[in-house]
């Protein structure tokens, strides 16, 4: 979803899947009333790992 701003998968959670491996950067934004009020970026290495899905509340 490169270049898009997406809502949480559920409250406080964002689950995504990728076929891309290697070093990546994730940019996070907080948007309030259509204005970016905070942002951050983190380095995320993506490899051949799987994550257990969160159970529905």
mmJSON file of the N, C-alpha and C atoms, coordinates in Angstrom:
{"data_MODEL":{"atom_site":{
"group_PDB":["ATOM","ATOM","ATOM","ATOM","ATOM","ATOM","ATOM","ATOM","ATOM","ATOM","ATOM","ATOM","ATOM","ATOM","ATOM","ATOM","ATOM","ATOM","ATOM","ATOM","ATOM","ATOM","ATOM","ATOM","ATOM","ATOM","ATOM","ATOM","ATOM","ATOM","ATOM","ATOM","ATOM","ATOM","ATOM","ATOM","ATOM","ATOM","ATOM","ATOM","ATOM","ATOM","ATOM","ATOM","ATOM","ATOM","ATOM","ATOM","ATOM","ATOM","ATOM","ATOM","ATOM","ATOM","ATOM","ATOM","ATOM","ATOM","ATOM","ATOM","ATOM","ATOM","ATOM","ATOM","ATOM","ATOM","ATOM","ATOM","ATOM","ATOM","ATOM","ATOM","ATOM","ATOM","ATOM","ATOM","ATOM","ATOM","ATOM","ATOM","ATOM","ATOM","ATOM","ATOM","ATOM","ATOM","ATOM","ATOM","ATOM","ATOM","ATOM","ATOM","ATOM","ATOM","ATOM","ATOM","ATOM","ATOM","ATOM","ATOM","ATOM","ATOM","ATOM","ATOM","ATOM","ATOM","ATOM","ATOM","ATOM","ATOM","ATOM","ATOM","ATOM","ATOM","ATOM","ATOM","ATOM","ATOM","ATOM","ATOM","ATOM","ATOM","ATOM","ATOM","ATOM","ATOM","ATOM","ATOM","ATOM","ATOM","ATOM","ATOM","ATOM","ATOM","ATOM","ATOM","ATOM","ATOM","ATOM","ATOM","ATOM","ATOM","ATOM","ATOM","ATOM","ATOM","ATOM","ATOM","ATOM","ATOM","ATOM","ATOM","ATOM","ATOM","ATOM","ATOM","ATOM","ATOM","ATOM","ATOM","ATOM","ATOM","ATOM","ATOM","ATOM","ATOM","ATOM","ATOM","ATOM","ATOM","ATOM"],
"id":[1,2,3,4,5,6,7,8,9,10,11,12,13,14,15,16,17,18,19,20,21,22,23,24,25,26,27,28,29,30,31,32,33,34,35,36,37,38,39,40,41,42,43,44,45,46,47,48,49,50,51,52,53,54,55,56,57,58,59,60,61,62,63,64,65,66,67,68,69,70,71,72,73,74,75,76,77,78,79,80,81,82,83,84,85,86,87,88,89,90,91,92,93,94,95,96,97,98,99,100,101,102,103,104,105,106,107,108,109,110,111,112,113,114,115,116,117,118,119,120,121,122,123,124,125,126,127,128,129,130,131,132,133,134,135,136,137,138,139,140,141,142,143,144,145,146,147,148,149,150,151,152,153,154,155,156,157,158,159,160,161,162,163,164,165,166,167,168,169,170,171],
"type_symbol":["N","C","C","N","C","C","N","C","C","N","C","C","N","C","C","N","C","C","N","C","C","N","C","C","N","C","C","N","C","C","N","C","C","N","C","C","N","C","C","N","C","C","N","C","C","N","C","C","N","C","C","N","C","C","N","C","C","N","C","C","N","C","C","N","C","C","N","C","C","N","C","C","N","C","C","N","C","C","N","C","C","N","C","C","N","C","C","N","C","C","N","C","C","N","C","C","N","C","C","N","C","C","N","C","C","N","C","C","N","C","C","N","C","C","N","C","C","N","C","C","N","C","C","N","C","C","N","C","C","N","C","C","N","C","C","N","C","C","N","C","C","N","C","C","N","C","C","N","C","C","N","C","C","N","C","C","N","C","C","N","C","C","N","C","C","N","C","C","N","C","C"],
"label_atom_id":["N","CA","C","N","CA","C","N","CA","C","N","CA","C","N","CA","C","N","CA","C","N","CA","C","N","CA","C","N","CA","C","N","CA","C","N","CA","C","N","CA","C","N","CA","C","N","CA","C","N","CA","C","N","CA","C","N","CA","C","N","CA","C","N","CA","C","N","CA","C","N","CA","C","N","CA","C","N","CA","C","N","CA","C","N","CA","C","N","CA","C","N","CA","C","N","CA","C","N","CA","C","N","CA","C","N","CA","C","N","CA","C","N","CA","C","N","CA","C","N","CA","C","N","CA","C","N","CA","C","N","CA","C","N","CA","C","N","CA","C","N","CA","C","N","CA","C","N","CA","C","N","CA","C","N","CA","C","N","CA","C","N","CA","C","N","CA","C","N","CA","C","N","CA","C","N","CA","C","N","CA","C","N","CA","C","N","CA","C","N","CA","C","N","CA","C","N","CA","C"],
"label_alt_id":[null,null,null,null,null,null,null,null,null,null,null,null,null,null,null,null,null,null,null,null,null,null,null,null,null,null,null,null,null,null,null,null,null,null,null,null,null,null,null,null,null,null,null,null,null,null,null,null,null,null,null,null,null,null,null,null,null,null,null,null,null,null,null,null,null,null,null,null,null,null,null,null,null,null,null,null,null,null,null,null,null,null,null,null,null,null,null,null,null,null,null,null,null,null,null,null,null,null,null,null,null,null,null,null,null,null,null,null,null,null,null,null,null,null,null,null,null,null,null,null,null,null,null,null,null,null,null,null,null,null,null,null,null,null,null,null,null,null,null,null,null,null,null,null,null,null,null,null,null,null,null,null,null,null,null,null,null,null,null,null,null,null,null,null,null,null,null,null,null,null,null],
"label_comp_id":["UNK","UNK","UNK","UNK","UNK","UNK","UNK","UNK","UNK","UNK","UNK","UNK","UNK","UNK","UNK","UNK","UNK","UNK","UNK","UNK","UNK","UNK","UNK","UNK","UNK","UNK","UNK","UNK","UNK","UNK","UNK","UNK","UNK","UNK","UNK","UNK","UNK","UNK","UNK","UNK","UNK","UNK","UNK","UNK","UNK","UNK","UNK","UNK","UNK","UNK","UNK","UNK","UNK","UNK","UNK","UNK","UNK","UNK","UNK","UNK","UNK","UNK","UNK","UNK","UNK","UNK","UNK","UNK","UNK","UNK","UNK","UNK","UNK","UNK","UNK","UNK","UNK","UNK","UNK","UNK","UNK","UNK","UNK","UNK","UNK","UNK","UNK","UNK","UNK","UNK","UNK","UNK","UNK","UNK","UNK","UNK","UNK","UNK","UNK","UNK","UNK","UNK","UNK","UNK","UNK","UNK","UNK","UNK","UNK","UNK","UNK","UNK","UNK","UNK","UNK","UNK","UNK","UNK","UNK","UNK","UNK","UNK","UNK","UNK","UNK","UNK","UNK","UNK","UNK","UNK","UNK","UNK","UNK","UNK","UNK","UNK","UNK","UNK","UNK","UNK","UNK","UNK","UNK","UNK","UNK","UNK","UNK","UNK","UNK","UNK","UNK","UNK","UNK","UNK","UNK","UNK","UNK","UNK","UNK","UNK","UNK","UNK","UNK","UNK","UNK","UNK","UNK","UNK","UNK","UNK","UNK"],
"label_asym_id":["A","A","A","A","A","A","A","A","A","A","A","A","A","A","A","A","A","A","A","A","A","A","A","A","A","A","A","A","A","A","A","A","A","A","A","A","A","A","A","A","A","A","A","A","A","A","A","A","A","A","A","A","A","A","A","A","A","A","A","A","A","A","A","A","A","A","A","A","A","A","A","A","A","A","A","A","A","A","A","A","A","A","A","A","A","A","A","A","A","A","A","A","A","A","A","A","A","A","A","A","A","A","A","A","A","A","A","A","A","A","A","A","A","A","A","A","A","A","A","A","A","A","A","A","A","A","A","A","A","A","A","A","A","A","A","A","A","A","A","A","A","A","A","A","A","A","A","A","A","A","A","A","A","A","A","A","A","A","A","A","A","A","A","A","A","A","A","A","A","A","A"],
"label_entity_id":["1","1","1","1","1","1","1","1","1","1","1","1","1","1","1","1","1","1","1","1","1","1","1","1","1","1","1","1","1","1","1","1","1","1","1","1","1","1","1","1","1","1","1","1","1","1","1","1","1","1","1","1","1","1","1","1","1","1","1","1","1","1","1","1","1","1","1","1","1","1","1","1","1","1","1","1","1","1","1","1","1","1","1","1","1","1","1","1","1","1","1","1","1","1","1","1","1","1","1","1","1","1","1","1","1","1","1","1","1","1","1","1","1","1","1","1","1","1","1","1","1","1","1","1","1","1","1","1","1","1","1","1","1","1","1","1","1","1","1","1","1","1","1","1","1","1","1","1","1","1","1","1","1","1","1","1","1","1","1","1","1","1","1","1","1","1","1","1","1","1","1"],
"label_seq_id":[1,1,1,2,2,2,3,3,3,4,4,4,5,5,5,6,6,6,7,7,7,8,8,8,9,9,9,10,10,10,11,11,11,12,12,12,13,13,13,14,14,14,15,15,15,16,16,16,17,17,17,18,18,18,19,19,19,20,20,20,21,21,21,22,22,22,23,23,23,24,24,24,25,25,25,26,26,26,27,27,27,28,28,28,29,29,29,30,30,30,31,31,31,32,32,32,33,33,33,34,34,34,35,35,35,36,36,36,37,37,37,38,38,38,39,39,39,40,40,40,41,41,41,42,42,42,43,43,43,44,44,44,45,45,45,46,46,46,47,47,47,48,48,48,49,49,49,50,50,50,51,51,51,52,52,52,53,53,53,54,54,54,55,55,55,56,56,56,57,57,57],
"pdbx_PDB_ins_code":[null,null,null,null,null,null,null,null,null,null,null,null,null,null,null,null,null,null,null,null,null,null,null,null,null,null,null,null,null,null,null,null,null,null,null,null,null,null,null,null,null,null,null,null,null,null,null,null,null,null,null,null,null,null,null,null,null,null,null,null,null,null,null,null,null,null,null,null,null,null,null,null,null,null,null,null,null,null,null,null,null,null,null,null,null,null,null,null,null,null,null,null,null,null,null,null,null,null,null,null,null,null,null,null,null,null,null,null,null,null,null,null,null,null,null,null,null,null,null,null,null,null,null,null,null,null,null,null,null,null,null,null,null,null,null,null,null,null,null,null,null,null,null,null,null,null,null,null,null,null,null,null,null,null,null,null,null,null,null,null,null,null,null,null,null,null,null,null,null,null,null],
"Cartn_x":[0.822,0.0,0.878,1.861,2.825,2.145,2.464,1.946,0.544,-0.079,-1.438,-1.436,-2.434,-2.652,-3.846,-3.638,-4.661,-5.065,-6.335,-6.816,-6.308,-6.464,-6.092,-6.945,-6.387,-7.155,-8.268,-7.948,-8.903,-8.267,-8.957,-8.463,-7.041,-6.105,-4.723,-3.888,-4.411,-3.7,-3.717,-2.581,-2.526,-1.803,-2.511,-1.93,-1.769,-0.561,-0.28,0.571,0.55,1.353,2.187,3.354,4.233,4.987,5.239,6.087,7.505,7.741,9.033,9.943,11.21,12.182,13.278,13.94,15.049,14.736,15.565,15.409,14.32,13.436,12.356,12.192,11.465,11.139,9.623,9.082,7.652,7.472,6.625,6.299,4.909,4.77,3.495,3.071,1.799,1.263,0.033,-0.15,-1.385,-2.084,-3.312,-4.073,-5.299,-5.449,-6.612,-7.271,-8.547,-9.303,-8.622,-8.054,-7.44,-6.051,-5.459,-4.134,-3.189,-1.991,-0.987,-0.464,-0.672,-0.248,0.966,1.336,2.525,2.956,4.255,4.748,6.027,6.341,7.551,7.887,9.101,9.503,10.423,10.313,11.149,11.698,12.883,13.465,12.865,12.437,11.796,12.437,13.197,13.726,12.62,12.421,11.387,12.078,11.759,12.365,11.321,11.768,10.883,10.337,9.534,8.922,7.417,6.726,5.272,4.847,3.706,3.192,1.821,1.591,0.273,-0.746,-1.866,-2.928,-3.529,-3.858,-4.528,-5.951,-6.413,-7.789,-8.743,-9.915,-10.914,-11.456,-11.706,-12.266,-13.753],
"Cartn_y":[-1.171,0.0,1.25,1.204,2.292,3.615,4.617,5.949,6.207,5.219,5.392,5.535,6.211,6.273,5.388,4.384,3.387,3.395,3.104,2.976,1.673,1.545,0.326,-0.839,-2.058,-3.26,-3.426,-3.132,-3.019,-2.056,-1.662,-0.617,-0.902,-0.02,-0.136,-1.169,-1.75,-2.815,-2.559,-2.812,-2.769,-4.022,-4.935,-6.187,-6.08,-6.35,-6.318,-7.526,-7.887,-8.988,-8.466,-9.085,-8.625,-9.795,-9.705,-10.67,-10.119,-8.903,-8.249,-8.605,-8.87,-9.19,-8.137,-7.971,-7.027,-5.882,-4.84,-3.669,-2.749,-2.291,-1.399,-0.313,0.722,1.797,1.913,2.017,2.237,3.656,4.414,5.767,5.744,6.344,6.375,7.824,8.093,9.444,9.418,10.451,10.659,11.837,11.587,12.624,12.958,14.237,14.691,15.826,15.667,16.675,17.038,16.02,16.227,16.838,16.986,17.59,16.591,16.418,15.554,16.254,15.625,16.231,15.519,14.343,13.627,12.665,12.389,11.404,10.782,9.578,8.888,7.887,7.4,6.351,5.391,4.113,3.09,2.182,1.624,0.623,-0.726,-1.453,-2.749,-3.772,-4.727,-5.799,-6.825,-7.231,-8.211,-9.472,-10.594,-11.869,-12.952,-14.183,-15.344,-15.753,-14.915,-15.252,-15.154,-15.849,-15.74,-15.283,-14.667,-14.131,-14.746,-15.16,-15.701,-14.575,-14.834,-13.821,-13.522,-12.254,-11.854,-12.382,-12.886,-13.374,-12.186,-12.336,-11.268,-11.058,-9.793,-9.482,-9.614],
"Cartn_z":[0.0,0.0,0.0,-0.791,-0.849,-1.159,-0.339,-0.589,-0.082,0.544,1.041,2.557,3.084,4.518,4.818,5.687,5.96,7.424,7.684,9.05,9.665,10.971,11.682,11.203,11.293,10.988,12.016,13.266,14.357,15.345,16.372,17.28,17.77,17.423,17.871,17.144,16.047,15.347,13.848,13.199,11.736,11.278,10.629,10.14,8.625,8.159,6.721,6.357,5.092,4.573,3.414,3.21,2.141,1.526,0.234,-0.458,-0.619,-0.172,-0.325,0.837,0.556,1.594,1.599,2.757,2.85,3.79,3.701,4.557,4.006,4.87,4.481,5.541,5.18,6.104,6.164,7.373,7.555,8.083,7.417,7.869,8.474,9.647,10.348,10.555,10.349,10.49,11.374,12.173,12.922,12.271,11.777,11.081,11.923,12.253,13.022,12.262,11.975,11.237,9.919,9.25,7.945,7.98,9.178,9.314,9.97,9.414,10.033,11.278,12.441,13.711,14.295,13.764,14.221,13.122,13.099,12.145,12.691,12.197,12.594,11.507,11.52,10.586,11.307,10.975,11.583,10.5,10.738,9.851,10.194,9.157,9.364,8.434,8.988,8.142,7.897,6.656,6.32,5.829,6.469,6.106,5.966,6.054,5.916,7.272,7.876,9.158,9.036,9.885,9.91,11.292,11.353,12.614,12.852,14.098,14.436,14.36,13.709,13.592,14.946,15.149,16.382,16.354,17.48,17.537,17.616,17.053,17.054,18.459,18.793,20.117,20.127],
"occupancy":[1.0,1.0,1.0,1.0,1.0,1.0,1.0,1.0,1.0,1.0,1.0,1.0,1.0,1.0,1.0,1.0,1.0,1.0,1.0,1.0,1.0,1.0,1.0,1.0,1.0,1.0,1.0,1.0,1.0,1.0,1.0,1.0,1.0,1.0,1.0,1.0,1.0,1.0,1.0,1.0,1.0,1.0,1.0,1.0,1.0,1.0,1.0,1.0,1.0,1.0,1.0,1.0,1.0,1.0,1.0,1.0,1.0,1.0,1.0,1.0,1.0,1.0,1.0,1.0,1.0,1.0,1.0,1.0,1.0,1.0,1.0,1.0,1.0,1.0,1.0,1.0,1.0,1.0,1.0,1.0,1.0,1.0,1.0,1.0,1.0,1.0,1.0,1.0,1.0,1.0,1.0,1.0,1.0,1.0,1.0,1.0,1.0,1.0,1.0,1.0,1.0,1.0,1.0,1.0,1.0,1.0,1.0,1.0,1.0,1.0,1.0,1.0,1.0,1.0,1.0,1.0,1.0,1.0,1.0,1.0,1.0,1.0,1.0,1.0,1.0,1.0,1.0,1.0,1.0,1.0,1.0,1.0,1.0,1.0,1.0,1.0,1.0,1.0,1.0,1.0,1.0,1.0,1.0,1.0,1.0,1.0,1.0,1.0,1.0,1.0,1.0,1.0,1.0,1.0,1.0,1.0,1.0,1.0,1.0,1.0,1.0,1.0,1.0,1.0,1.0,1.0,1.0,1.0,1.0,1.0,1.0],
"B_iso_or_equiv":[0.0,0.0,0.0,0.0,0.0,0.0,0.0,0.0,0.0,0.0,0.0,0.0,0.0,0.0,0.0,0.0,0.0,0.0,0.0,0.0,0.0,0.0,0.0,0.0,0.0,0.0,0.0,0.0,0.0,0.0,0.0,0.0,0.0,0.0,0.0,0.0,0.0,0.0,0.0,0.0,0.0,0.0,0.0,0.0,0.0,0.0,0.0,0.0,0.0,0.0,0.0,0.0,0.0,0.0,0.0,0.0,0.0,0.0,0.0,0.0,0.0,0.0,0.0,0.0,0.0,0.0,0.0,0.0,0.0,0.0,0.0,0.0,0.0,0.0,0.0,0.0,0.0,0.0,0.0,0.0,0.0,0.0,0.0,0.0,0.0,0.0,0.0,0.0,0.0,0.0,0.0,0.0,0.0,0.0,0.0,0.0,0.0,0.0,0.0,0.0,0.0,0.0,0.0,0.0,0.0,0.0,0.0,0.0,0.0,0.0,0.0,0.0,0.0,0.0,0.0,0.0,0.0,0.0,0.0,0.0,0.0,0.0,0.0,0.0,0.0,0.0,0.0,0.0,0.0,0.0,0.0,0.0,0.0,0.0,0.0,0.0,0.0,0.0,0.0,0.0,0.0,0.0,0.0,0.0,0.0,0.0,0.0,0.0,0.0,0.0,0.0,0.0,0.0,0.0,0.0,0.0,0.0,0.0,0.0,0.0,0.0,0.0,0.0,0.0,0.0,0.0,0.0,0.0,0.0,0.0,0.0],
"pdbx_formal_charge":[null,null,null,null,null,null,null,null,null,null,null,null,null,null,null,null,null,null,null,null,null,null,null,null,null,null,null,null,null,null,null,null,null,null,null,null,null,null,null,null,null,null,null,null,null,null,null,null,null,null,null,null,null,null,null,null,null,null,null,null,null,null,null,null,null,null,null,null,null,null,null,null,null,null,null,null,null,null,null,null,null,null,null,null,null,null,null,null,null,null,null,null,null,null,null,null,null,null,null,null,null,null,null,null,null,null,null,null,null,null,null,null,null,null,null,null,null,null,null,null,null,null,null,null,null,null,null,null,null,null,null,null,null,null,null,null,null,null,null,null,null,null,null,null,null,null,null,null,null,null,null,null,null,null,null,null,null,null,null,null,null,null,null,null,null,null,null,null,null,null,null],
"auth_seq_id":[1,1,1,2,2,2,3,3,3,4,4,4,5,5,5,6,6,6,7,7,7,8,8,8,9,9,9,10,10,10,11,11,11,12,12,12,13,13,13,14,14,14,15,15,15,16,16,16,17,17,17,18,18,18,19,19,19,20,20,20,21,21,21,22,22,22,23,23,23,24,24,24,25,25,25,26,26,26,27,27,27,28,28,28,29,29,29,30,30,30,31,31,31,32,32,32,33,33,33,34,34,34,35,35,35,36,36,36,37,37,37,38,38,38,39,39,39,40,40,40,41,41,41,42,42,42,43,43,43,44,44,44,45,45,45,46,46,46,47,47,47,48,48,48,49,49,49,50,50,50,51,51,51,52,52,52,53,53,53,54,54,54,55,55,55,56,56,56,57,57,57],
"auth_comp_id":["UNK","UNK","UNK","UNK","UNK","UNK","UNK","UNK","UNK","UNK","UNK","UNK","UNK","UNK","UNK","UNK","UNK","UNK","UNK","UNK","UNK","UNK","UNK","UNK","UNK","UNK","UNK","UNK","UNK","UNK","UNK","UNK","UNK","UNK","UNK","UNK","UNK","UNK","UNK","UNK","UNK","UNK","UNK","UNK","UNK","UNK","UNK","UNK","UNK","UNK","UNK","UNK","UNK","UNK","UNK","UNK","UNK","UNK","UNK","UNK","UNK","UNK","UNK","UNK","UNK","UNK","UNK","UNK","UNK","UNK","UNK","UNK","UNK","UNK","UNK","UNK","UNK","UNK","UNK","UNK","UNK","UNK","UNK","UNK","UNK","UNK","UNK","UNK","UNK","UNK","UNK","UNK","UNK","UNK","UNK","UNK","UNK","UNK","UNK","UNK","UNK","UNK","UNK","UNK","UNK","UNK","UNK","UNK","UNK","UNK","UNK","UNK","UNK","UNK","UNK","UNK","UNK","UNK","UNK","UNK","UNK","UNK","UNK","UNK","UNK","UNK","UNK","UNK","UNK","UNK","UNK","UNK","UNK","UNK","UNK","UNK","UNK","UNK","UNK","UNK","UNK","UNK","UNK","UNK","UNK","UNK","UNK","UNK","UNK","UNK","UNK","UNK","UNK","UNK","UNK","UNK","UNK","UNK","UNK","UNK","UNK","UNK","UNK","UNK","UNK","UNK","UNK","UNK","UNK","UNK","UNK"],
"auth_asym_id":["A","A","A","A","A","A","A","A","A","A","A","A","A","A","A","A","A","A","A","A","A","A","A","A","A","A","A","A","A","A","A","A","A","A","A","A","A","A","A","A","A","A","A","A","A","A","A","A","A","A","A","A","A","A","A","A","A","A","A","A","A","A","A","A","A","A","A","A","A","A","A","A","A","A","A","A","A","A","A","A","A","A","A","A","A","A","A","A","A","A","A","A","A","A","A","A","A","A","A","A","A","A","A","A","A","A","A","A","A","A","A","A","A","A","A","A","A","A","A","A","A","A","A","A","A","A","A","A","A","A","A","A","A","A","A","A","A","A","A","A","A","A","A","A","A","A","A","A","A","A","A","A","A","A","A","A","A","A","A","A","A","A","A","A","A","A","A","A","A","A","A"],
"auth_atom_id":["N","CA","C","N","CA","C","N","CA","C","N","CA","C","N","CA","C","N","CA","C","N","CA","C","N","CA","C","N","CA","C","N","CA","C","N","CA","C","N","CA","C","N","CA","C","N","CA","C","N","CA","C","N","CA","C","N","CA","C","N","CA","C","N","CA","C","N","CA","C","N","CA","C","N","CA","C","N","CA","C","N","CA","C","N","CA","C","N","CA","C","N","CA","C","N","CA","C","N","CA","C","N","CA","C","N","CA","C","N","CA","C","N","CA","C","N","CA","C","N","CA","C","N","CA","C","N","CA","C","N","CA","C","N","CA","C","N","CA","C","N","CA","C","N","CA","C","N","CA","C","N","CA","C","N","CA","C","N","CA","C","N","CA","C","N","CA","C","N","CA","C","N","CA","C","N","CA","C","N","CA","C","N","CA","C","N","CA","C","N","CA","C","N","CA","C","N","CA","C"],
"pdbx_PDB_model_num":[1,1,1,1,1,1,1,1,1,1,1,1,1,1,1,1,1,1,1,1,1,1,1,1,1,1,1,1,1,1,1,1,1,1,1,1,1,1,1,1,1,1,1,1,1,1,1,1,1,1,1,1,1,1,1,1,1,1,1,1,1,1,1,1,1,1,1,1,1,1,1,1,1,1,1,1,1,1,1,1,1,1,1,1,1,1,1,1,1,1,1,1,1,1,1,1,1,1,1,1,1,1,1,1,1,1,1,1,1,1,1,1,1,1,1,1,1,1,1,1,1,1,1,1,1,1,1,1,1,1,1,1,1,1,1,1,1,1,1,1,1,1,1,1,1,1,1,1,1,1,1,1,1,1,1,1,1,1,1,1,1,1,1,1,1,1,1,1,1,1,1]
}}}
